Amino acid sequence: MKTQDTNQVKLSACYYLLGVIRPIVDHPEEIKVTATTDHLGLHINIDSHLDDRDILIGQSGSVAAALRRLMQLWGRRNTAVVNIFVPGTKGKEKLL
């Protein structure tokens, strides 16, 4: 995959995820989505307000599972493997 194609895929993934996340959180202006690529696929980091992390994970991980499923479907359409991370508390990252 060419570098330009990779950048377009990263931007497209970020905009898609922002469109899904911003309406459901309390502080949409503080949502930051960044994407990186490596040999394992596309890695998306979601930085959010502390109060919004519970919303992003959901009860028993239901929202996280839905976000993961949406991005898997997006990845299939765009031939990309997608992993989503939300920085957790105490310096640990939670894989959605």
Buried (B, 14 or more C-beta within 10 A) or exposed (E): EEEEEBEEBBEBBBEBBBEBBEEEBEEBEEBEBEBEBEEEEBBBBBBBBEEBBEBBBBEEEEBBEEBBEBBBEBBEEBEBEBBBBBEEEEEEEBEB
